[in-house]
Amino acid sequence: MPSMSMRLTQGMSDDLAVIQAHGCDTATEAVRVALERLADAYRYAADYEDVPPGVIPRITGFIVGNTRVSTV
């Protein structure tokens, strides 16, 4: 299984802190959860042919509980 290491910017460190404050005990777990969520969005876009192959999907919103949040 591949492994990964990366330098964190202050912004990335701040983002990890937000994710960890909501139930992820480690930075590794926070990255795993974030990557799973992003991959799910990419899979959805590919499954429904919302974007052509090779194009990065633009995420314009998400749902938290019953609340839709727009990012545009």
PyMOL commands that set and color helices and strands:
alter all, ss='L'
color gray80, all
select helices_A, chain A and resi 10-20+27-47
alter helices_A, ss='H'
color red, helices_A
select strands_A, chain A and resi 61-64+67-70
alter strands_A, ss='S'
color yellow, strands_A
deselect
rebuild
show_as cartoon
